[in-house]
Structure formats: C-alpha cells, structure tokens
Amino acid sequence: MRHLKFALLLVSVTSFILGSCVTTHPSGNPHGMPPGQQKKIYGTQSAKPFAPGQQKKRGGY
C-alpha cells in the first residue's frame, strides 16, 4: 500500500510539472533586427517588406 501511494504521488507530481509547461513564440521580427537595419543589409529601397506588421499583407505568415 505504501508503494502504491508513493507511485500515485510520483505520477501526479510528474503530470503536474509536465502539464504546466508553456511554449511561447517570440513576437516581432524573427531575425531580431529592426527593419531599417535589414534594409541596409539587403540593399533595398524600403524597409516595408521587413516590418512585422506588413508581413500579413504579403502572406508572410
């Protein structure tokens, strides 16, 4: 009986720990650079294609 209680406690604690894990996705620019800096690197005329808010218009998601 003692081993059963210990096993039940172990299973419940493990399920609690694994159940409380939360994954998050970083918001904003996936490259970690401002749109203006990316514009300079890639040599384009506008930073609009690199702005996170403009990606939805081009199907970037």
N, C-alpha and C positions, 0 to 999 in steps of 0.2 A: 504494500500500500504506500509505503514511503517513497519507493522508486517511481510509482505512478504519479504521485503529487509533484515530485521533482521534474519528471518528464513533461507534465502538463504545464508547469511553471516555465520551463525552458522553452517550450513551443509557443506559449503565449507571449513571452518577452521577445522572442525572435520575430514573431509575426508583428508585434508592435513596432519594433525597430525597423523592419523592412517595409512596413506599411506607412511609416511616417516619412519616407524619403520623397523628396520633391525635386523634379528636374525643372530647370528654368532655361530659357533661351535668351541670349543677350539681345538687348534691344538696340536699335540704332544701326550704325554702319557695320557690316560684318567684317570689314577689313581693319577697323579700329582707327581709321584716319578720317579727318574732316574732308568733305567733298572738294574743297578748294585745293587741298594738298594732292588728292588723287588726280585732279585736273592737271596740275603741274607735272606730275609723274608721267601720265599718259599723253600729255601734249594736246589735249582737246581744247576747244574754244570756250566751252561751257561746263560748269560744274553740275548742271541739272541732271545728267544721266547718273551721277554718283550719289545724289541726295537720296536718303532713305524714303522720304515722302513721295518722291517721284517714281519710285520703282513699281508701285501699283499700276501706274498708268501705262507702263511698258510691259506688264506681265512678268515682273522680276521675281515674284514670289513663287 
